[in-house]
């Protein structure tokens, strides 16, 4: 697995991308001052985009069905979690653009090569908002584990 967008897995059999570009903006507006350099203030993160591009060879890799699946995902208008094959969580992304170009055609008109570009935009405010407070999740899990241990101990003592 190279990457996953929701339940769609990027790999050789589906949509193997050859390049991945990630652009993250950070907002630093300036305020002009007389006789001095502008003053800058950090307002936080701005837009984040991921662009995946590559070439499909339907005889060897994924083809039209993979592209069709991504088009259907985009038409749903939903945000999807983006995860790398190494386990890195990028956040929640929407598909903003899908571009494909067919070339070197078979006699039936289907392309032997499909060049594609997929553009994603991050829509979650932060990973903490997406997954919640990990500390709170840990407290809940520890509490449930303690309750389960008490029940098991009670059942063993009653037997």
RACOR-V358602 format. One record per helix or strand of 3 or more residues. SS is the DSSP state (alpha for helix, beta for strand). FROM is the first residue (numbers start at 1). TO is the last residue. If there is no record, write none. Layout:
SS & FROM & TO
SS & FROM & TO
//
This chain:
beta & 3 & 5
beta & 8 & 10
beta & 19 & 33
beta & 36 & 56
alpha & 64 & 75
beta & 80 & 84
beta & 89 & 105
beta & 111 & 122
alpha & 127 & 131
alpha & 134 & 158
//
